[in-house]
Every structure is written in structure tokens, then in C-alpha cells.
Amino acid sequence: METDVKSITLGCRLNAYESEIMAGHAKSQGLKDAVIINTCAVTNEAVRQGRQTIRRAVRENAGAKIIVTGCAAQIEPKTYADMDGVTHVLGNAEKMVESSFSLKKKSNVSDIMKVRLADSSRANGLIERARAIVQIQNGCDHRCTFCIIPYGRGNSRSVPASDIVARIADLTAQGFNEVVLTGVDISSWGDDLSDKPLLGNLVARILKSVPDLPRLRLSSIDSAEVDEELFHLFATEARLTPYLHLSLQHGDNMILKRMKRRHNRDDAISLCRRLRKVRPDISFGADIIAGFPTETEAMFENSVELVKECGLAWLHVFPYSARIGTPAAKMPQVNGAVIKERAKRLRHVGDQTRQKFLHSRAYGYDLALIEKGEIGRLADFSPIKLPAHSFPTGTLQPIRITGYDKAILLGDFV
């Protein structure tokens, strides 16, 4: 970069969005010779990797300012301020403020629970230059027993609909063909706004106000919060991509209660069936935790069957890792070897459901959003390998699906 500032992003898509904003703030403040490390705190392993990344950055960037921010830094600021070589720590609220990058204090971390407004900073929206990302919400009002993130992100704050629509209209005018709505818990968008609009209302407003946007995509969503208007839009609006990544976490009702989730097993299965009925081309992804405390073999098998019954083609399996500071860490733990073995079995089932879905998609014609290299992405989230080409990243190109191989479709340009 022009300012000699490196950015290292760990964790979620929202962190990637915020890293781009921070890069702009660093540039405007004239910051030089610095490394910004945007940490994640979702698991103990994420924290360990973050600290390892910081130590490596200190070794490889002698004399540079080492700026640590993100959820792990927000939750444990002193721990990171005390690390050898770390020169500055910024909280999750502070990293979105341009003046913070004047770096007047070593540790600049406020109480995230007192933040009431969503950040209004705007990233250029680039993810590998293929699609734009727009933050509509931050924080979470729920307290799942395995999750530390509310203490890193604070309570839910929504970006006003008018700001979101204006941003998407601007990105569409710049030539982006796909926009992804993201946040910590986008299902709760609107809860803190005066008229308490639902997510479906926002999606409808975007599609109506920005008619030239070819694709609108949702990031991870809670299955308990698909409101009726949003459901209707999936049934009737082709520009709303036929893909949902569901935050399911488990397939057993007792475990879901112990997780303090807002849905049960039948809710998830019913939603997938109802959506598939009105939008046959829809595909589903989901997060599933293997080996949550107290999980028996029978409980685990309920997760396996849920993957099959919902037809989860894009499965993210997380071996449970006790996160210090969460209620679940105090529950009776499952043996580590058992957790590892169950996660492996769950991934195998996920491979099978993905293969079944890809088989159903093989052959026919579609549009692919060109990503990096020879990869494109269909509206239903399926990746497709294409021949070498010179099409610009982020353009939509007509393709013919010729088959599939393991986790990817194969195709050619029409």
C-alpha cells in the first residue's frame, strides 16, 4: 500500500469489511510502517492463531508499529497490550474511527456494550474484487452459551435502511453485479430502529430501489428469523439469490436448548422444505458444531440426520472447542478424540449431500459471476470451474454446466 501499512485479517467476513475501512483510515492519517492485525475470538483456537500471527508480525516487521484490534483485542485488551512488540491496541468501536489511527494512546478500547449506533463508515466493498459487501448491522442481543462474540461486538445496532439503499445504489453504479448483506446477526436488523422493520422489509426496499442490481445475497442468517415478507421474496424475486447459509449449530432439541438457540430441529427442517417448495433451485449451507458438551451418540446422530433431511450442500463443521468465559465451557465436556471423530463423520455426510446437490445441478445453462482465476459462482452459491479466459472479475457470464468433480461444478462459456 502507498502508506506502507499491512493488514492481516482473521475470522469473519465482517472483519474483512472492517479491515478495508481501517486501511482507508490509516491512509488518511498518513500512517506509515505499520501492521494492523484484526483478530478473531470465536474459539480458543482462533485466539491462539491470532497471538501466533501477532508474534510472527513482530518478528518479520522490525521497527514497525504493530496495531492489534478485533474481537480478541476488545475482550482482552490488556493481554494484547502486554505482548512483546505490540505498540497499540484498538477496540472494535475505535477501529472504525479515523482519528484513532493517529495512535495517541497505546490502548484505546472503550466499553463495547455502551455503543448504541451502528458504524457509518463505508468500505469500498471489495471481496477479491468479485462482489461488494455491505454491513447492515453489528453486534448481537442473544447469548448462546458457546459464543463469546457479543462481548467483542456489543449489542445489536442497525444501519438505517436509507443509508444501506444509498450505498448499494452507489456500488451498483460502480459496476458491481452482486452485493452481499452482512453483519454479526443480520436477522435482528431493525430491532433497534424506531419502527422496528424486519429484514424482509429491507430486502424488498433494496430490490425496489436499486432495479439495476442483478444479484442480492444474504450472509449467514438465523433460521428462526426468516419473516414472511422475506420468505415471499425468496419465492418471487429472482434477483434475491437462491441460497441461505443457516446458523443451525445442531440437530438435537436438547442440545439446542443447552445452546440457548431460538429454534428447534423441526423449525429448521420445515423452513428448508417450505423454501425448497417455492424456490426449487435454492441451496442451503449451515454451521454445525460437533461434540458440544453433554452430546451423546444419539444426539450427534440427530445432527447427521438433520444434514440429510435439510439437504445441506455447503456444510461448515466446527469441532467444539470450549471458549473460556462462556457458560458452555463449564458444562460436562465430550472427550476430545470423540469430538474429532464426530466432526470427521459429519464432514463425510456433508460431502455426500454436496455431491448429491452438484449432481442435481450438473448439465444445463446458467450465469456465473467471475471470481479469481478460473472460478465462477452461480446464484445458488455453487462454484464452477471454467476454462482459461480474459473476462473481468466481477462480471456475469453465460455458461454451460458440463459436469462436476468432488466439490465443484465444471463448465464452459456459451
C-alpha positions in Angstrom: 0.0 0.0 0.0 1.0 3.6 -0.5 1.2 4.2 3.2 3.3 1.1 3.9 0.6 -0.3 6.1 -0.1 -4.1 6.0 -3.4 -5.5 7.0 -3.8 -9.0 8.4 -7.4 -10.2 8.8 -8.5 -13.2 10.8 -12.0 -14.5 11.2 -15.3 -13.4 9.6 -16.4 -11.6 6.5 -17.3 -8.6 8.7 -13.7 -8.3 9.8 -12.6 -8.3 6.2 -15.1 -5.4 5.5 -13.7 -3.5 8.5 -10.1 -4.1 7.6 -10.8 -2.3 4.3 -12.2 0.7 6.3 -9.2 0.7 8.5 -6.8 0.7 5.6 -8.6 3.9 4.4 -8.4 5.5 7.8 -4.6 4.6 8.1 -4.0 6.2 4.7 -5.9 9.4 5.5 -4.0 9.7 8.8 -0.7 9.3 6.9 0.3 6.2 8.9 3.4 4.5 7.7 5.4 1.4 8.7 2.6 -0.3 10.5 0.9 -3.7 10.6 -2.8 -3.8 11.5 -3.9 -7.3 12.8 -7.7 -7.7 13.0 -8.2 -10.6 15.4 -11.0 -13.1 16.0 -12.2 -14.5 19.3 -14.8 -17.1 18.2 -12.9 -20.1 19.6 -9.8 -20.7 21.7 -8.1 -21.9 18.6 -8.9 -18.6 16.8 -7.3 -16.7 19.8 -4.2 -19.0 19.7 -3.8 -18.4 15.9 -4.2 -14.6 16.4 -1.5 -14.5 19.0 0.8 -16.6 16.8 0.1 -14.2 13.9 1.0 -11.2 16.1 4.3 -12.8 17.2 5.1 -13.5 13.6 4.3 -10.0 12.5 6.6 -8.6 15.3 9.5 -10.8 14.1 9.0 -10.1 10.4 8.4 -6.3 10.6 11.2 -5.0 12.8 10.6 -1.4 13.8 7.1 -1.3 12.5 4.1 -0.2 14.6 2.1 -3.4 15.5 -1.6 -2.4 15.9 -3.9 -5.1 17.3 -7.6 -4.8 17.0 -10.7 -7.0 16.5 -12.8 -9.1 18.9 -10.0 -10.8 20.8 -8.4 -7.4 21.5 -11.7 -6.0 22.5 -12.4 -8.8 25.0 -8.8 -8.9 26.5 -7.1 -5.5 25.7 -4.5 -5.8 28.5 -3.4 -9.2 27.3 -2.6 -7.8 23.9 -1.1 -4.5 25.1 1.3 -6.5 27.3 2.5 -8.7 24.3 6.1 -8.0 23.3 6.3 -5.8 20.2 2.6 -4.7 20.3 2.6 -0.9 20.1 -1.1 -0.1 20.0 -4.4 -1.8 20.8 -7.7 -0.5 19.3 -11.2 -1.6 20.3 -13.9 -2.7 17.9 -15.6 0.7 18.1 -12.3 2.7 17.9 -11.0 0.9 14.8 -13.9 2.4 12.8 -12.9 6.0 13.8 -10.4 7.7 11.6 -8.8 9.7 14.3 -7.9 6.5 16.3 -5.2 6.0 13.7 -3.3 9.0 15.0 -2.3 6.4 17.6 -2.2 8.9 20.6 -2.7 6.1 23.1 -1.2 2.6 23.4 -4.6 1.1 24.4 -7.7 2.7 23.1 -10.6 0.4 24.0 -14.0 1.5 25.2 -16.9 -0.5 26.7 -18.5 -2.0 23.6 -21.7 -2.6 25.5 -22.3 1.2 25.7 -22.2 1.6 21.9 -25.7 2.3 20.6 -25.3 3.3 17.0 -24.1 1.2 14.0 -20.9 2.5 12.4 -21.4 4.7 9.3 -18.0 4.1 7.7 -18.1 2.7 4.2 -15.7 0.2 2.8 -15.2 0.2 -1.0 -17.0 -3.1 -0.7 -14.5 -5.4 -2.4 -14.1 -9.1 -1.8 -11.5 -10.4 -4.2 -12.9 -7.7 -6.5 -15.8 -10.0 -7.5 -18.6 -8.7 -5.3 -19.5 -6.0 -2.9 -20.2 -6.4 0.8 -22.4 -4.0 2.7 -22.6 -4.1 6.5 -26.2 -3.6 7.6 -25.9 -4.5 11.3 -23.3 -5.1 14.0 -23.4 -6.8 17.5 -25.8 -9.4 18.9 -28.5 -9.3 21.6 -28.6 -13.1 22.1 -26.4 -15.1 24.4 -25.8 -18.5 23.0 -23.9 -20.5 25.7 -21.0 -21.3 23.4 -20.4 -17.8 22.0 -18.2 -15.0 23.2 -18.8 -12.7 20.3 -21.4 -10.4 21.9 -18.7 -9.3 24.3 -16.5 -8.4 21.4 -19.1 -6.8 19.3 -21.6 -5.4 21.7 -25.4 -5.3 21.4 -27.2 -5.3 18.1 -27.1 -2.0 16.2 -28.7 -1.5 12.8 -27.7 0.7 9.9 -30.7 2.8 8.7 -32.4 1.4 5.5 -31.9 4.7 3.7 -28.1 4.5 4.2 -28.0 0.9 3.1 -30.0 1.6 -0.1 -27.9 4.6 -1.0 -24.7 2.5 -0.5 -26.0 -0.3 -2.7 -27.1 2.1 -5.4 -23.6 3.6 -5.4 -21.9 0.2 -5.7 -24.3 -0.9 -8.5 -23.5 2.3 -10.4 -19.8 1.4 -10.0 -20.5 -1.8 -11.8 -20.8 -4.4 -9.1 -23.2 -7.2 -10.1 -23.5 -8.8 -6.7 -24.0 -7.3 -3.2 -23.8 -9.3 0.0 -25.6 -8.1 3.1 -23.5 -8.9 6.2 -23.3 -8.3 9.9 -23.0 -10.3 13.1 -26.7 -11.2 13.3 -28.4 -9.8 10.2 -31.7 -11.5 11.3 -32.0 -8.9 14.0 -31.7 -5.9 11.7 -34.2 -3.3 12.5 -34.9 -4.3 16.1 -33.3 -1.2 17.5 -34.8 1.2 14.9 -37.8 3.3 15.7 -40.4 1.5 13.6 -38.7 -1.9 14.1 -38.8 -3.1 10.5 -38.0 -6.7 9.6 -35.2 -7.9 7.4 -37.7 -8.8 4.6 -38.7 -5.1 4.5 -35.1 -4.0 4.0 -34.6 -6.6 1.2 -37.8 -5.6 -0.5 -36.7 -1.9 -0.3 -33.3 -2.6 -1.8 -34.7 -4.6 -4.7 -37.3 -2.0 -5.5 -35.0 1.0 -5.1 -32.0 -0.5 -7.0 -33.6 -2.2 -10.0 -30.2 -2.4 -11.9 -28.7 -4.7 -9.2 -28.5 -8.2 -10.7 -27.9 -10.1 -7.5 -28.6 -9.6 -3.8 -27.2 -12.2 -1.4 -27.6 -12.7 2.3 -24.8 -13.8 4.6 -25.5 -16.2 7.5 -29.0 -15.9 8.9 -30.8 -17.4 11.9 -33.4 -19.9 10.7 -35.8 -18.7 13.4 -35.9 -15.2 11.9 -37.0 -15.7 8.3 -40.0 -13.4 8.3 -43.0 -13.8 6.0 -42.0 -10.9 3.6 -38.5 -12.3 3.3 -40.0 -15.8 2.6 -42.2 -14.3 -0.1 -39.2 -12.6 -1.7 -37.3 -15.8 -2.0 -40.4 -17.3 -3.7 -40.9 -14.4 -6.2 -37.7 -12.4 -6.7 -35.1 -13.9 -9.0 -32.5 -11.3 -8.1 -32.5 -12.5 -4.5 -30.0 -15.3 -4.8 -31.4 -18.8 -4.1 -29.0 -19.6 -1.3 -29.2 -19.4 2.5 -26.5 -20.1 5.0 -28.3 -21.1 8.1 -27.0 -20.7 11.7 -28.3 -24.1 12.8 -25.5 -25.3 15.1 -27.1 -28.7 16.0 -29.8 -31.2 15.1 -30.9 -32.3 18.6 -33.5 -30.4 20.5 -31.9 -30.9 24.0 -28.6 -29.6 22.8 -30.2 -26.7 21.1 -31.8 -25.8 24.4 -28.5 -26.1 26.2 -27.0 -23.8 23.5 -29.9 -21.3 24.1 -30.8 -21.3 20.4 -34.1 -19.8 19.2 -35.2 -22.7 17.0 -35.7 -26.4 17.3 -35.0 -29.2 14.9 -38.4 -29.2 13.3 -38.2 -25.5 12.7 -35.1 -25.9 10.6 -36.4 -28.9 8.6 -39.7 -27.1 8.0 -38.0 -23.9 6.8 -35.8 -25.8 4.3 -38.8 -27.8 2.9 -41.0 -24.7 2.6 -38.3 -22.7 0.8 -37.4 -25.6 -1.5 -41.1 -25.9 -2.4 -41.4 -22.3 -3.5 -37.8 -22.0 -4.9 -36.7 -25.4 -6.2 -33.3 -24.1 -7.2 -32.4 -23.0 -3.7 -29.4 -24.4 -1.9 -28.5 -24.4 1.8 -25.4 -24.1 3.8 -25.2 -24.3 7.6 -22.9 -24.2 10.7 -22.9 -27.4 12.8 -21.0 -27.9 16.0 -19.8 -31.5 16.7 -19.2 -32.6 20.3 -21.0 -29.8 22.2 -20.9 -30.5 26.0 -23.2 -33.4 27.0 -23.7 -34.6 23.4 -24.4 -38.3 23.3 -24.0 -40.5 20.3 -27.8 -40.4 19.8 -27.8 -36.6 19.9 -24.9 -36.5 17.4 -26.9 -38.7 15.1 -29.7 -36.2 15.1 -27.3 -33.7 13.6 -26.3 -36.2 11.0 -29.9 -36.8 10.1 -30.6 -33.1 10.0 -27.9 -32.5 7.4 -29.6 -35.2 5.2 -33.2 -34.0 5.8 -32.3 -30.4 5.1 -30.1 -31.3 2.2 -27.3 -29.1 3.4 -24.9 -28.8 0.5 -22.5 -26.3 1.9 -21.7 -27.5 5.4 -19.3 -25.8 7.9 -18.4 -28.3 10.6 -16.9 -26.9 13.8 -15.4 -29.4 16.4 -16.5 -27.9 19.7 -13.8 -26.0 21.5 -14.5 -24.7 24.9 -14.3 -20.9 24.9 -13.2 -19.5 28.3 -15.8 -17.1 29.6 -18.9 -18.9 28.1 -21.4 -21.0 30.0 -20.8 -24.0 27.8 -17.2 -24.2 29.0 -18.5 -25.1 32.4 -20.7 -27.9 31.2 -19.6 -31.6 31.1 -17.2 -31.8 28.2 -17.1 -34.5 25.5 -13.8 -36.3 25.1 -11.5 -34.6 22.5 -10.9 -37.7 20.5 -14.7 -38.3 20.3 -15.2 -34.7 19.1 -12.6 -35.1 16.4 -14.1 -38.4 15.2 -17.7 -37.0 15.1 -16.5 -33.9 13.2 -14.9 -36.2 10.6 -18.1 -38.2 10.2 -20.2 -35.0 9.9 -17.9 -33.7 7.2 -18.3 -37.0 5.4 -22.1 -36.7 5.4 -21.7 -33.1 4.2 -19.5 -34.3 1.3 -22.3 -36.7 0.4 -25.1 -34.1 0.4 -22.9 -31.7 -1.6 -22.2 -34.4 -4.2 -26.0 -35.1 -4.4 -26.7 -31.4 -4.9 -24.0 -30.9 -7.5 -25.3 -33.9 -9.4 -28.7 -32.2 -9.5 -27.1 -29.1 -10.9 -24.9 -30.8 -13.5 -25.8 -30.0 -17.1 -27.8 -27.0 -18.3 -27.2 -23.3 -18.6 -26.7 -20.5 -16.1 -24.9 -17.3 -15.3 -21.6 -17.3 -13.4 -20.1 -14.4 -11.5 -16.4 -14.5 -12.4 -14.2 -14.8 -9.4 -10.4 -15.1 -9.3 -8.6 -17.5 -11.6 -10.8 -19.9 -13.5 -13.6 -20.0 -10.8 -17.1 -18.6 -11.2 -20.0 -18.6 -8.8 -23.6 -19.4 -9.6 -26.5 -17.6 -7.9 -27.1 -20.7 -5.7 -23.6 -20.4 -4.4 -22.2 -23.3 -6.4 -18.6 -22.8 -7.6 -17.9 -23.7 -11.1 -14.5 -24.3 -12.8 -14.3 -22.7 -16.2 -11.7 -22.7 -19.0 -8.9 -20.0 -19.0 -10.4 -16.7 -20.1 -10.0 -13.0 -20.1 -13.3 -11.9 -18.7 -13.0 -9.3 -15.9 -13.5 -10.3 -12.3 -17.0 -9.5 -11.1 -18.7 -9.8 -14.5 -21.7 -12.1 -15.1 -21.1 -14.5 -18.0 -23.4 -17.1 -19.5 -22.1 -20.7 -19.0 -22.9 -24.2 -19.8 -22.6 -26.8 -16.9 -20.9 -29.9 -18.3 -20.5 -32.0 -15.1 -19.0 -31.9 -11.6 -16.0 -33.1 -9.7 -16.0 -33.5 -5.9 -16.8 -30.0 -4.5 -17.2 -28.1 -7.8 -19.2 -27.9 -11.0 -17.4 -28.0 -14.3 -18.4 -25.8 -17.2 -17.7 -23.8 -20.3 -18.6 -20.5 -21.7 -21.5 -20.2 -24.1 
